[in-house]
Amino acid sequence: MQTRSPTTMEIGDMIEINRGTYKHWALYIGNGEVIHLVTPDGPSKVAFCSVSSSSGSLSCKGTVTIDTLKDVAAGNTYGINNYLDDKYKPRRDDVIMKEVDKMRGRTIKYDLLGHNCEHFVTFLRYGESESKQANDFMKDLLIGSASLFGVSVAVGVCATAAAVAMKLSK
């Protein structure tokens, strides 16, 4: 992660903010300001989520907000992390700012694994929506599930082999 002061940041730089257990993402838009996708904290978050009566699915909303980087960082460490620059070409500043003007203040779909703050920021910078954080979480979950499945299969095989061995020894 690169670290530059807000005076040397460039429009379109992705800012990774360390929140301890997760990273919050914002996009630098100049003059010490960033655009980011936020959800309410605490009990009020329920107001931004609803359950569809027809499908039973949970739908949450986030708000696209412009704040100062200092306020968004709130004392947490942060830095520039344009980690997808080798994979995608960053959009031109004018294209990014046009998208920023269009998105400012909107309420949009939010979900942790498919439409989170990192997806939002990568879309603004590259026109592509990705989240390494969400991908890593899913990979860890799948590896954990596979390991648990592997242990279950191994225990089952051992139990079956033991039962067969006992029958053969009689």
Backbone as CSV, one residue per row, in Angstrom:
resi,resn,N_x,N_y,N_z,CA_x,CA_y,CA_z,C_x,C_y,C_z
1,MET,0.846,-1.171,0.000,0.000,0.000,0.000,0.892,1.234,0.000
2,GLN,0.673,2.112,-0.954,1.422,3.360,-1.007,0.848,4.334,0.020
3,THR,1.698,5.182,0.550,1.217,6.213,1.447,1.696,7.559,0.938
4,ARG,0.753,8.406,0.599,1.049,9.776,0.174,0.114,10.694,0.939
5,SER,0.526,11.924,1.117,-0.367,12.877,1.779,-1.466,13.268,0.808
6,PRO,-2.610,13.782,1.310,-3.706,14.178,0.424,-3.280,15.191,-0.638
7,THR,-2.237,15.973,-0.397,-1.808,16.944,-1.403,-1.125,16.278,-2.587
8,THR,-0.623,15.043,-2.422,0.011,14.343,-3.544,-0.864,13.237,-4.110
9,MET,-2.024,13.017,-3.525,-2.956,12.034,-4.078,-3.527,12.598,-5.370
10,GLU,-3.888,11.684,-6.248,-4.447,12.081,-7.532,-5.904,11.643,-7.626
11,ILE,-6.690,12.379,-8.394,-8.088,12.008,-8.607,-8.122,10.578,-9.118
12,GLY,-8.975,9.787,-8.504,-9.128,8.390,-8.902,-8.303,7.413,-8.098
13,ASP,-7.438,7.910,-7.198,-6.687,6.986,-6.341,-7.649,6.280,-5.387
14,MET,-7.481,4.958,-5.284,-8.279,4.182,-4.344,-7.607,4.254,-2.973
15,ILE,-8.381,4.613,-1.970,-7.870,4.766,-0.614,-8.389,3.604,0.232
16,GLU,-7.445,2.841,0.785,-7.762,1.720,1.667,-7.602,2.196,3.099
17,ILE,-8.678,2.100,3.877,-8.683,2.571,5.263,-8.794,1.361,6.174
18,ASN,-7.833,1.212,7.070,-7.788,0.064,7.962,-8.767,0.265,9.113
19,ARG,-9.778,-0.589,9.172,-10.769,-0.541,10.255,-10.597,-1.719,11.217
20,GLY,-9.426,-2.314,11.214,-9.178,-3.446,12.117,-9.547,-4.758,11.463
21,THR,-10.795,-5.198,11.637,-11.220,-6.491,11.097,-11.554,-6.435,9.605
22,TYR,-11.686,-5.242,9.057,-11.966,-5.114,7.631,-11.348,-3.815,7.116
23,LYS,-11.374,-3.640,5.809,-10.871,-2.420,5.168,-12.061,-1.681,4.561
24,HIS,-12.099,-0.365,4.783,-13.093,0.471,4.115,-12.395,1.131,2.932
25,TRP,-13.121,1.306,1.831,-12.540,1.858,0.612,-13.242,3.145,0.225
26,ALA,-12.451,4.097,-0.244,-12.957,5.375,-0.740,-12.137,5.742,-1.971
27,LEU,-12.635,6.673,-2.763,-11.940,7.122,-3.965,-11.643,8.607,-3.827
28,TYR,-10.374,8.964,-4.001,-9.966,10.353,-3.876,-10.481,11.158,-5.071
29,ILE,-11.138,12.305,-4.777,-11.699,13.127,-5.852,-11.143,14.551,-5.844
30,GLY,-10.089,14.787,-5.066,-9.442,16.102,-5.050,-9.836,16.935,-3.844
31,ASN,-9.040,17.951,-3.577,-9.287,18.896,-2.478,-9.493,18.233,-1.118
32,GLY,-8.802,17.112,-0.889,-8.906,16.416,0.391,-10.196,15.638,0.569
33,GLU,-10.980,15.473,-0.517,-12.271,14.788,-0.417,-12.242,13.422,-1.091
34,VAL,-13.125,12.558,-0.598,-13.295,11.213,-1.154,-14.787,10.939,-1.335
35,ILE,-15.070,10.026,-2.244,-16.429,9.500,-2.395,-16.383,8.053,-1.932
36,HIS,-17.422,7.640,-1.212,-17.445,6.267,-0.712,-18.878,5.807,-0.497
37,LEU,-19.059,4.510,-0.358,-20.358,3.891,-0.127,-20.456,3.536,1.345
38,VAL,-21.471,4.061,2.008,-21.619,3.829,3.444,-22.980,3.211,3.745
39,THR,-22.996,2.461,4.826,-24.250,1.933,5.370,-24.356,2.427,6.797
40,PRO,-25.577,2.602,7.276,-25.725,3.050,8.665,-25.184,2.003,9.633
41,ASP,-24.681,2.440,10.747,-24.197,1.525,11.786,-25.302,1.281,12.811
42,GLY,-25.142,0.203,13.528,-26.026,-0.058,14.648,-27.437,-0.441,14.242
43,PRO,-28.396,-0.256,15.158,-29.771,-0.693,14.937,-30.435,-0.034,13.726
44,SER,-30.005,1.189,13.384,-30.641,1.870,12.253,-30.351,1.187,10.934
45,LYS,-29.358,0.275,10.917,-29.033,-0.448,9.685,-30.234,-1.252,9.207
46,VAL,-31.061,-1.715,10.122,-32.232,-2.500,9.768,-33.143,-1.699,8.837
47,ALA,-33.197,-0.386,9.013,-34.041,0.451,8.163,-33.561,0.431,6.709
48,PHE,-32.290,0.129,6.490,-31.739,0.094,5.141,-31.790,-1.309,4.548
49,CYS,-32.298,-2.275,5.293,-32.428,-3.640,4.806,-33.893,-4.052,4.884
50,SER,-34.344,-4.785,3.886,-35.714,-5.280,3.902,-35.734,-6.691,3.333
51,VAL,-36.764,-7.434,3.698,-36.923,-8.798,3.199,-38.058,-8.789,2.182
52,SER,-37.779,-9.324,1.002,-38.786,-9.404,-0.051,-39.823,-10.451,0.332
53,SER,-41.105,-10.073,0.276,-42.166,-11.015,0.642,-42.305,-12.126,-0.397
54,SER,-41.957,-11.840,-1.668,-42.113,-12.856,-2.711,-40.948,-13.842,-2.743
55,SER,-39.707,-13.329,-2.580,-38.552,-14.228,-2.695,-37.923,-14.582,-1.354
56,GLY,-38.212,-13.789,-0.335,-37.611,-14.018,0.971,-36.172,-13.548,1.062
57,SER,-35.698,-12.861,0.014,-34.301,-12.423,0.019,-34.135,-11.108,0.776
58,LEU,-32.932,-10.928,1.327,-32.592,-9.731,2.078,-31.972,-8.715,1.121
59,SER,-32.486,-7.495,1.164,-31.972,-6.436,0.303,-31.540,-5.268,1.172
60,CYS,-30.281,-4.822,0.995,-29.762,-3.706,1.782,-29.374,-2.560,0.861
61,LYS,-29.351,-1.370,1.417,-29.015,-0.169,0.657,-27.838,0.539,1.314
62,GLY,-27.044,1.190,0.483,-25.954,2.028,0.956,-26.104,3.405,0.330
63,THR,-25.498,4.396,0.937,-25.569,5.763,0.430,-24.204,6.191,-0.073
64,VAL,-24.175,6.769,-1.266,-22.950,7.291,-1.851,-22.735,8.688,-1.268
65,THR,-21.618,8.858,-0.578,-21.364,10.072,0.183,-20.007,10.669,-0.174
66,ILE,-19.922,11.983,-0.138,-18.653,12.682,-0.297,-18.311,13.334,1.030
67,ASP,-17.116,13.032,1.528,-16.628,13.558,2.804,-15.150,13.864,2.658
68,THR,-14.592,14.523,3.666,-13.142,14.713,3.658,-12.494,13.382,4.014
69,LEU,-11.315,13.152,3.472,-10.570,11.932,3.778,-10.298,11.855,5.275
70,LYS,-9.987,12.974,5.873,-9.710,13.008,7.312,-10.915,12.505,8.109
71,ASP,-12.122,12.952,7.748,-13.323,12.507,8.458,-13.594,11.020,8.234
72,VAL,-13.403,10.554,7.001,-13.666,9.148,6.691,-12.644,8.246,7.392
73,ALA,-11.389,8.664,7.393,-10.346,7.864,8.057,-10.578,7.809,9.562
74,ALA,-11.089,8.881,10.131,-11.434,8.932,11.561,-10.304,8.421,12.457
75,GLY,-9.074,8.810,12.149,-7.931,8.424,12.966,-7.329,7.076,12.607
76,ASN,-7.966,6.318,11.718,-7.424,5.032,11.286,-6.341,5.253,10.238
77,THR,-5.443,4.290,10.096,-4.406,4.384,9.075,-5.028,4.156,7.702
78,TYR,-4.435,4.789,6.695,-4.936,4.643,5.334,-3.804,4.861,4.357
79,GLY,-4.042,4.476,3.122,-3.058,4.694,2.076,-3.645,4.420,0.705
80,ILE,-2.938,4.833,-0.303,-3.353,4.584,-1.679,-3.084,3.118,-1.996
81,ASN,-4.073,2.458,-2.591,-3.902,1.062,-2.988,-4.632,0.823,-4.313
82,ASN,-3.974,1.184,-5.384,-4.517,0.974,-6.728,-4.097,-0.404,-7.225
83,TYR,-4.473,-1.442,-6.477,-3.942,-2.783,-6.679,-4.359,-3.444,-7.995
84,LEU,-5.336,-2.898,-8.693,-5.772,-3.508,-9.951,-5.207,-2.807,-11.190
85,ASP,-4.271,-1.883,-11.008,-3.705,-1.143,-12.142,-3.011,-2.050,-13.162
86,ASP,-2.495,-3.201,-12.720,-1.856,-4.129,-13.653,-2.882,-4.958,-14.424
87,LYS,-4.104,-5.006,-13.921,-5.159,-5.802,-14.547,-6.062,-4.946,-15.441
88,TYR,-6.387,-3.722,-14.989,-7.278,-2.833,-15.726,-6.624,-1.464,-15.916
89,LYS,-7.026,-0.799,-16.961,-6.548,0.558,-17.203,-7.455,1.532,-16.439
90,PRO,-6.874,2.384,-15.597,-7.707,3.369,-14.884,-8.397,4.309,-15.874
91,ARG,-9.618,4.703,-15.527,-10.353,5.652,-16.354,-9.707,7.034,-16.256
92,ARG,-9.993,7.870,-17.246,-9.522,9.259,-17.222,-10.239,10.021,-16.104
93,ASP,-9.580,11.050,-15.582,-10.155,11.863,-14.499,-11.541,12.392,-14.842
94,ASP,-11.737,12.887,-16.075,-13.029,13.470,-16.436,-14.134,12.416,-16.448
95,VAL,-13.806,11.188,-16.826,-14.788,10.102,-16.821,-15.140,9.743,-15.375
96,ILE,-14.121,9.661,-14.529,-14.350,9.369,-13.108,-15.227,10.446,-12.487
97,MET,-14.890,11.713,-12.720,-15.638,12.810,-12.091,-17.070,12.899,-12.626
98,LYS,-17.294,12.525,-13.858,-18.654,12.494,-14.402,-19.469,11.432,-13.654
99,GLU,-18.845,10.287,-13.417,-19.499,9.207,-12.668,-19.741,9.636,-11.213
100,VAL,-18.770,10.334,-10.621,-18.908,10.845,-9.250,-20.120,11.775,-9.167
101,ASP,-20.241,12.697,-10.123,-21.373,13.633,-10.126,-22.696,12.896,-10.261
102,LYS,-22.714,11.831,-11.060,-23.930,11.042,-11.267,-24.311,10.250,-10.011
103,MET,-23.295,9.754,-9.276,-23.545,8.873,-8.130,-23.762,9.618,-6.807
104,ARG,-23.243,10.822,-6.711,-23.290,11.603,-5.466,-24.688,11.613,-4.847
105,GLY,-24.769,11.185,-3.577,-26.019,11.235,-2.828,-27.014,10.125,-3.129
106,ARG,-26.706,9.261,-4.085,-27.647,8.191,-4.440,-27.657,7.091,-3.376
107,THR,-28.784,6.434,-3.281,-28.907,5.235,-2.460,-28.918,4.068,-3.427
108,ILE,-27.988,3.128,-3.222,-27.836,2.002,-4.140,-27.797,0.689,-3.372
109,LYS,-27.923,-0.402,-4.107,-27.861,-1.744,-3.515,-26.526,-1.924,-2.803
110,TYR,-26.568,-2.570,-1.654,-25.352,-2.889,-0.907,-25.456,-4.326,-0.418
111,ASP,-24.398,-5.084,-0.646,-24.245,-6.349,0.064,-22.760,-6.632,0.181
112,LEU,-22.403,-7.260,1.248,-21.012,-7.446,1.623,-20.188,-8.162,0.564
113,LEU,-20.759,-9.156,-0.090,-19.975,-9.979,-1.011,-20.104,-9.583,-2.480
114,GLY,-21.123,-8.809,-2.843,-21.326,-8.501,-4.247,-21.358,-7.031,-4.616
115,HIS,-21.697,-6.170,-3.663,-21.811,-4.727,-3.931,-21.376,-3.946,-2.695
116,ASN,-20.124,-4.049,-2.326,-19.648,-3.347,-1.133,-18.851,-2.100,-1.516
117,CYS,-18.253,-1.438,-0.536,-17.524,-0.187,-0.791,-16.330,-0.398,-1.725
118,GLU,-15.687,-1.552,-1.656,-14.558,-1.841,-2.542,-15.031,-2.056,-3.979
119,HIS,-16.135,-2.778,-4.160,-16.719,-2.932,-5.498,-17.038,-1.554,-6.090
120,PHE,-17.616,-0.687,-5.271,-18.001,0.652,-5.711,-16.788,1.452,-6.185
121,VAL,-15.727,1.433,-5.398,-14.520,2.212,-5.715,-13.808,1.660,-6.951
122,THR,-13.713,0.334,-7.067,-13.054,-0.218,-8.250,-13.864,0.080,-9.509
123,PHE,-15.194,0.104,-9.380,-16.006,0.468,-10.533,-15.724,1.914,-10.959
124,LEU,-15.647,2.819,-10.002,-15.373,4.217,-10.350,-14.015,4.361,-11.026
125,ARG,-12.992,3.686,-10.511,-11.635,3.840,-11.054,-11.450,3.139,-12.399
126,TYR,-11.986,1.908,-12.516,-11.686,1.082,-13.690,-12.883,0.809,-14.601
127,GLY,-14.097,1.056,-14.096,-15.272,0.639,-14.857,-15.548,-0.841,-14.666
128,GLU,-14.849,-1.464,-13.740,-14.997,-2.885,-13.392,-15.186,-2.985,-11.883
129,SER,-16.068,-3.850,-11.468,-16.389,-3.977,-10.052,-15.766,-5.247,-9.478
130,GLU,-14.819,-5.072,-8.548,-14.159,-6.212,-7.903,-13.931,-5.906,-6.431
131,SER,-13.796,-6.957,-5.653,-13.448,-6.808,-4.244,-12.547,-7.959,-3.830
132,LYS,-11.280,-7.674,-3.648,-10.331,-8.680,-3.180,-10.737,-9.170,-1.787
133,GLN,-11.200,-8.238,-0.973,-11.621,-8.560,0.390,-12.757,-9.594,0.371
134,ALA,-13.764,-9.391,-0.481,-14.887,-10.334,-0.582,-14.419,-11.662,-1.184
135,ASN,-13.568,-11.585,-2.215,-13.047,-12.806,-2.842,-12.235,-13.628,-1.847
136,ASP,-11.384,-12.961,-1.060,-10.577,-13.665,-0.058,-11.461,-14.320,0.998
137,PHE,-12.518,-13.609,1.411,-13.445,-14.159,2.400,-14.090,-15.443,1.868
138,MET,-14.567,-15.386,0.608,-15.213,-16.557,0.017,-14.218,-17.714,-0.152
139,LYS,-12.992,-17.388,-0.557,-11.967,-18.423,-0.715,-11.685,-19.091,0.637
140,ASP,-11.536,-18.277,1.693,-11.289,-18.823,3.026,-12.464,-19.687,3.489
141,LEU,-13.677,-19.238,3.187,-14.868,-19.985,3.565,-14.907,-21.325,2.839
142,LEU,-14.609,-21.305,1.538,-14.613,-22.541,0.757,-13.511,-23.488,1.191
143,ILE,-12.323,-22.952,1.469,-11.219,-23.793,1.926,-11.563,-24.410,3.277
144,GLY,-12.150,-23.606,4.160,-12.584,-24.111,5.464,-13.634,-25.191,5.324
145,SER,-14.593,-24.976,4.418,-15.649,-25.963,4.179,-15.057,-27.228,3.585
146,ALA,-14.125,-27.055,2.631,-13.491,-28.216,2.005,-12.695,-29.008,3.037
147,SER,-12.005,-28.302,3.915,-11.232,-28.978,4.961,-12.154,-29.740,5.892
148,LEU,-13.255,-29.109,6.278,-14.222,-29.757,7.154,-14.821,-30.969,6.455
149,PHE,-15.138,-30.823,5.162,-15.670,-31.938,4.374,-14.640,-33.060,4.302
150,GLY,-13.373,-32.693,4.081,-12.302,-33.685,4.002,-12.150,-34.462,5.295
151,VAL,-12.225,-33.775,6.420,-12.134,-34.434,7.723,-13.326,-35.363,7.914
152,SER,-14.522,-34.895,7.534,-15.727,-35.728,7.666,-15.605,-36.992,6.826
153,VAL,-15.122,-36.846,5.587,-14.941,-38.001,4.703,-13.908,-38.951,5.299
154,ALA,-12.797,-38.411,5.793,-11.740,-39.245,6.374,-12.262,-40.013,7.583
155,VAL,-13.022,-39.356,8.448,-13.596,-40.023,9.621,-14.557,-41.117,9.169
156,GLY,-15.372,-40.807,8.166,-16.323,-41.798,7.641,-15.613,-43.007,7.054
157,VAL,-14.556,-42.775,6.295,-13.783,-43.860,5.690,-13.145,-44.710,6.787
158,CYS,-12.570,-44.046,7.788,-11.932,-44.790,8.890,-12.954,-45.626,9.653
159,ALA,-14.122,-45.056,9.898,-15.169,-45.782,10.623,-15.644,-46.985,9.806
160,THR,-15.805,-46.792,8.507,-16.226,-47.891,7.626,-15.162,-48.975,7.590
161,ALA,-13.910,-48.564,7.451,-12.812,-49.535,7.413,-12.743,-50.308,8.721
162,ALA,-12.946,-49.624,9.839,-12.913,-50.291,11.148,-14.057,-51.293,11.257
163,ALA,-15.241,-50.921,10.768,-16.392,-51.830,10.826,-16.148,-53.061,9.961
164,VAL,-15.598,-52.870,8.777,-15.284,-53.991,7.873,-14.235,-54.886,8.515
165,ALA,-13.212,-54.298,9.100,-12.153,-55.084,9.736,-12.708,-55.911,10.881
166,MET,-13.636,-55.327,11.650,-14.228,-56.075,12.768,-15.042,-57.239,12.250
167,LYS,-15.786,-57.056,11.160,-16.594,-58.149,10.602,-15.693,-59.262,10.082
168,LEU,-14.594,-58.881,9.434,-13.672,-59.867,8.877,-12.966,-60.660,9.971
169,SER,-12.731,-60.031,11.103,-12.014,-60.712,12.170,-12.905,-61.681,12.929
170,LYS,-14.217,-61.651,12.717,-15.121,-62.549,13.449,-15.223,-63.890,12.825
